[in-house]
Amino acid sequence: MSDNNDDAIDALAKDCLLGKYILIVGGECILDPQKRKDVGGDSWMWMLKHLALRVGSNKVSFESNKAEETYQFLKERGLLTEELKSELEKQIALTTPVTENQNITIPTINELVQKYNLDHIRKGLNDLEYHDDDINPALIRLLETKCFRVVVTTAVDHHLERVMRNIWGDELQVLDIFSHADWGEGVRTQNEFCDVPPTLYYAFGKQDKNEQYVLTEDDAMMAIARWGNAMRPVKFGNYIKNANDKEKKFLLSMGCQLDNWQFRFFWYQLIGEKIKDQKGKGQVAMTWDENGRLKRYLDEIWGVITKDNTQEFIETLNTSIREQMCKSHPLGTYLFISYAHEDESRAYALAENLKARGLQVWIDKRLGSDGRDNQYDERIKAAIDNCAVFIPLMTNQTRRDLEKGELLRKGELDDEGNMIEQDCFRRYYFQEWQWFEESLTANSKMKRRQIVQPIVLNGYDKTADYHTKGIVQTSILKSSMFDTMTYTMDDLVKHINGMLNM
């Protein structure tokens, strides 16, 4: 890549870390392109190959045995009309054996629909077998940065959900356009604190025997129409379309191998009129159309930045994000952010937003590092000793940790089942809390003022027993909490500056 391209990628990576981008993932980049060369790393082609194998095997029952009996019965009695003969022969053909190792030409969905009943095809997808090691490792690494709390997928298979469930656990919300269509009332869509719940949205439905999902072009039209009619996800859609400068969202689309017309309609429904006013700068899409019509449409009409090589782009962006996370931070009169590693992306976004408003921030560089060096603890302690404001992030993860307790006692088992040989802090950030209390005492004796300002994010309740009556004893939990459910980032900056100038 050229230097200009490197600069553009670095700028994009920084905005991703700030939570400004919603990721749209299609089937083209979901599977490992090396391991699944048979389908080009495309999960949609993987499904079609599965169908091509299954509709010709006895692994799926389309009542073909009964069809053969019926065929013979009617034929013997001279009752086999041409219409019945055609339909029964289709069903009988489903029992022709095809092996997994056999080289086949993967049919299109239209070719399958012309040959077989659509209900039978859907049944043929009910026994899909998922293997995590089939998934694109570059995509996994990108999602593991936790920069993308909201992901929209145009694929209907479950690979992406499996990855995100491994990353986010029970925090992940899974929605789809045909059934669970929108966020609940309790979800706040403010962007400044990256505080929406981790969400995977199936834009074209989720493949399931009891659910509706897109297979044909007619299905696609129905799904896209839902994004624009009364059945649309209002709260989720407004979050994407928000044109407020502080909360503006951009789209990063990769691997969405929709037809030209489908992508145009889908893109318009997601971002609506706002891009016509803003000329779309900042939106990024991977393009794949051979004649370039879609690329010209996105670039000239909507002002969208387009790239060609999806896999290369994912790997380059992932590298840049991790390099950004590992950059050193200033020392001096600064804020120290303490957080659980599960909340790293939120901590980084907070740090960058505060720095953009003129404050100095120190945050330890964990993501992408090779682990602690010999001076790691001393470096953290020194940073805490010299900070002006200590900011613990209070999140859903903090809640879970507080409910378990601060310490692991000798003889107990840790989360991996290992025996604890001596008392230790359950989480490293609890150790940071302890170091701050020690620093607070020491600096007080030297008449050097330090301030603690916990920040409450979505998922933490400062009125709950784990906070007010918990077994973790620390003055931090007794401090005044800044509640992001009530106040904005500008309010936080004004509050911190006020404390520093007292």
N, C-alpha and C positions, 0 to 999 in steps of 0.2 A: 504494500500500500504506500501511497505518497505521504509526505509530511502533512499535507492538508487533510487527507483522509484520516490520518492518525489523530489530528487535532479534533476532527469532527466526531470520531469514535470516543475520544476522551471526554468531550463535552456531553455526548449522549450518555456515557457511563455515569457521569456525575449527576445528570438529571434523573437517571434510573435510580441512583442511590438516594436521591431526594424524594423518591416516590411519585415522580411526575408522570410515569408511564404506566399504561395498562397494556399488558402483553396479550396478544391474540395469536394463538398457536393452532396451526392446521396439521393435518395428517402427514404432510410431506416431510416434516422434520422430527417426528415423534420417535421413530425407530432408529436403531443404530445402522447407519448406511453401510458399514463394513460387514457387520454380522448378518444383516438382512438385505444383502445385495439382490436376492431373488425378487424383492418388491421395492428396491430402490430406497429403503428406509421409510417408506410411505405406509402409514397404518391403514389408510383406505384401500390401497392395493393389497395389503395383508388380509383385509376382510374379504375382498373379492376373490383372492386365491383360496381362502378358506371355503368360500361358497362353491368355487369351481371344483374343489376336491370333495366337499361334503354332499353336494347334490348328486354326485355320481357314486356315492358309497352307501353302504347299508348302516352307516353310523347315525343317520337321521331318518326317522320313519315318516314318510309322506303317505302312509297307507298304500305303498306301492304293491305289496303282496295282495292286498284286497283288490287293487286295480287290475292285476293280472288275472285273478280269478274272475272278476267281472267281465274282463275282455273276452276270455275263453267262453264264459257262459253265454254272452250275447252273440258271439260269433257262431257258436254251434246252433243257435236258434234263429239265425238270420236276422237278428235285431240290431246289429252293429251299424249305426249310421256313421257317416263320414265325420260329423262333429264329435260324436262320442269316441270314435276310433282315434281321432287326433288328440283329444284330451287324455285318454287312457294311455296312449303310447308315450306321451310326455311323462306321465307318472311312472310308468314301467321303466323308462330310460334312467330314472334316478337310481336304480339298483346296479347299474353298470359299474364295476369296481374300478377305482382310481387310487393309486398308491401315493403316499406323501413324497416319495423320491422321484416320482415321475415328472418329467419336464412337461409343463403345460403352458399354453398361451392364456394369460389371465384375461377373462372377458370383461367387458364394461357392464355396468349395472343395467343399461338398456338392453344389451344382448341377453342377459339373464332373464330380464322381465319378459322379453319376447318369447323366451323358450319355456319358462316356468311360471307358475302362479306366484304372485307377490307374497301371499301369506306363507307359501311354502318356503320362499327365499328367506323371509324373516325367521321362520323356524330354524332354518339352516344356520343362523347366527347365534342360536341360543346355547351352543356348546363351545363357544370361543374359549380357548385356553390362553391365559396371560402369563408371560414370563418376564420378570423385572429386568433380567439381563439382556432382553431384546431391545430395551429402551435406549435412545440416543444418549450416551454419557455426557456429551457437551451440553445438551438440554438440561440434564439432571444438575450439572454443575452450575448452570445459569440460575436455575430455580433455587438451588441451595443458598445462593446469596441472599435470598429473602427480600430482594429489591422489588419483587412484583407480588404484592399482596392480593391483587386482583388479576386473574387470568381468564380470558375468554377463549373457548376452543370451538372451532368449526368441525372438529372430528367428533364422532359419536361413540368411539370405542373408549375403553376404561384405562388405557395406559397412563395418560397424563394424571388422572385422578389418583392412581396408585403412587405415582411419584410425589404428588403434593400431599397426600395423606401421610407418607413416610416423613415428610419434612415438617408439616404443621400439626400432625396428630389430630386430636379431637377438636382443635380450634377451627379446622377447615369447614367452611360452608359450601355445600354443593347445590347449585341451582340449575334448572334448565327451562328453556323457553316453553315447553309443552306442559309442565306440571308445576314444580316449585319455582315460580317465575321471578320472585322479587325478595329483596331484603325485608326483614321485619321492622316493626316500629322502633325497636331498641337500637337499631344500627344507625350510627352517626356517620355522615358522609364528609365531614370536614377533612381536608387533605393535609393541613399544615403539620399535624402530628402523626401522619401515616397510621391512622387509628381505625380504619375500616377493618372488619374481620377478614382473615385470609379466605378468599372466595374463588371457586372454580365455577364458571358459568358455561354450560353446554348451550351454545347459541343455536344449534340444530338438533337438540334433543340428545338423550343418552340411550344407547342401545341396551334394551332390556326387554324381556319377553312380555312384560306387563306395561311397557311405556311406549309412547310415540316418539319416533325419531326419523331423521331424513335419510332416505335411500334414493329416491327418484327426484327428477327435476320438479315434479309437481309438489313433492314433499318440501323441497327447498323453497319454492314460492310461498307455500303456506307458512313456513318458519319465518322467512324474511318479512312477510306481511304482518306477522304478530308483533314485530318490533315497532311497527308504525300504527297499529290500531289500538282499540281499547284493552286488548289483552297484553299489551307491552309491559315490561317491568319498569314501572314509573320511577321508583327510587333509584334503582340500579342505572337506568338509562340517564337520569338527570345527573348522576355522579359522573358518568362518562362525558356528558355534553357540557358540564359546567364551564362557563366561559370566564368566570371570575379570575382575575390575574393571579391572586394568591393561591387559588385552588384549581387552576386550569390543568386539565389532563390531556396528555397526548397518547396516541396509539402507536404501538410497535407491533407490526403484523409480520409473522413469519410462517411459511409453510402452508398458507391457506390456499390450497390449489383448487379454488372454485373457478367455474367458468367466468369469462369476462363479464357477462351480464349479471351473474349472481354476485360477484364481488362488488360491482358498482352499486347495486341495490343495497347490499349488506353494509358497505362502507358508509353510504349515505344515511341509512337508518341509525347507525351508531353515533355519527357525529353531527348529522343534521345541518342546519343553516349556519352554524357558527363558523365553519371553515370557509364558507363563501365570503364572510366578512374579514377573516383573519388570513386568508389565502393559505391556510393549512400548514404553514411552516412549523416544523417540529415533528409532524407526523412522519412515520417511517414505515415502509412496506417492502417486503420481498416480492419481486415480480418474477414470473415464469413464462409469460405468454410469448410464443415464438415470433409472432408478427409485431410485437411491441405496442399494440393498440391500447392495452390496459395501462402499460407504463406511461405512454403519452397522456392518457386520460388523467391519471393520478398526478403527474407532474405539471401539465399545462393547465388543467381545469381546477385541480384542487391544491396545487402547490406542494404535493407530497414528495418527500425524499424517497427515492427508490434504489434498491440494491438488487444484485442478481444471484450471488452465490449464498444461499441460506446457511449452509453448514459452516462455511468460512466466516460468515458474519457472526454467527453464534459464538464461535470459538474466540474471535477477535474481541467481541464485546465482553465476554466473560473474563478474558485476560485483563482488559482495561479496568473493569469494575474492581477486580481484586487488587490491581496495582493502586487504584485510587484509595482503596481501604487501607493500604499499607503505608501511605504517605505519613510522614511524621507531622506532629502538631506542635504549636508554639507553647513555650513555657513563659511564665511571668505572672501577671495578674489575670487569671483565667478561671474558667469554669471547668470542673472535673465531672464527667458524666459516668456514673456507675450503673452497670446493667448486667442482666443475665445474657449469656451468649446467644440464647434463643431470640433475644430482642435486638440483636446487633444492627440489623438494617434500620430499625426505628431509631436507635441511638445515633447512628450515623446521620440520618435525615435530620434529626433534631440539631445535632452539632452543626451541620452545614447551614441550616436555617438561621441559627443563632449567629454564626460567623458572618452570614450575608447581611445581618443587621448590626454589625459592628462590634460584636463581642468576641473575645478570645476563648477558645475551647480546647481542652485536652481530652482526648479519648484514646484508649489503648487500641493498638492495631492488631486485632486478633485474626480477622478473616484473611485467609490466604497465607498466613504465616506458617512457619515450620514448627510451631510450638514455642514454649517459653525457653529463653536462654538462661544462663546461670544468674544473670542480673535482673531477671524479669520482676521478681517480687520487690527488689530494692528500687527499681525504676518506678513501679506503681506507688510504693510508699512515699518516695520523694515527690512524685507528682501530687499526691494527696496532701502531703505536708505543706506544699507551696501554693495550693489552690486558694482562691478567694471565696469561691462558692462550690460546695459539694452537692451534686444533683443526682440522687438515686432515682431511677425509673421504677415506678410501681405499676406492674402490669399483671396480666393473667398468670404469667409464669411466676412472678413474685408471690402471688396468692398461693399457688400450688406449693411453692417452696416453704412459705411461712406455715402452711398447714402441716407440713412434715416436721418442722422444727429447724433450728439453726445449726445444731451440731449432730455429727455422727459419732456415736460413742464406741469405745473399744469393744470388740466382740460383735457389733452389729454388721449387717450386710449393706453394702452400697447398692446403687441402682443397677449395677452390673452383676450383683451377686457375690462380690468379693468381700472377704472378711476385713473389717477395720482393725488395724493393729494399735492405733492410738487415737484419742479424741481429736477430731478435726472439724473444720467448718464444712457443712454440707455443700455449699456453693461458694465459689471464689468471691462473688460480689458481697457475700456476708462478711468475708474477711476484709474486704475494702471498707465496709461499714465500721468494722471494729478498728481498723487503722485510722479512719477519720475521727472516731471518738477519742482515740489516743492523741492524735494530732491536735484536736480541739483543746484538749486539756493542756498539752504542752505549749501551744501557741497562746493560750489564755494567760499562762504564767508570764509569757514574754510580752503580754499586752498586744499581741497581734490578733486581729479579728478575723475569724472564719465564719462563714454562713453555710447552713444546710438548707436546701430547698428541694424536697421531694416533689416529683411531678407524677400525678396520677393519670394513667392512660386507661383506655377502655378495657374492662375485664377485672379491674381492681376496685374494691369497695372499702373506702376508708372508715365506714361505720360498722363493718362486719367484725365478728369475734376474732378472726385471725389477725386483724389489725389492732383492735382495742384490748383484747384479752389473750393474745397469742402467747405461745411459749418462747418466742424470740424477744428477748429483752434488750431494747436499744432506744436511745433517746431520739433516733431518727423517726421512729414510728409515732413519737409524741410531738413531732414538729408540725408546723402549719403546712398543709398540703396545697400545691397548686393544681387545681382540677381542670384538665383540658376539656371536660364536658361543658364547662361554663365559660372559660376564657380562651382568647386567641393567642397566637404566637406573639403578636405585637403587645398584648397585655403582659405576657411573660417577660419580654424584653424590658418593658417599662418597669415592671416589678423588680427585676434583677438590678437594673440601673439605679432604681430608688434605694435598694438595700446597700449597694456598693457606695453610694454617695452619702449615706447616713453618717 
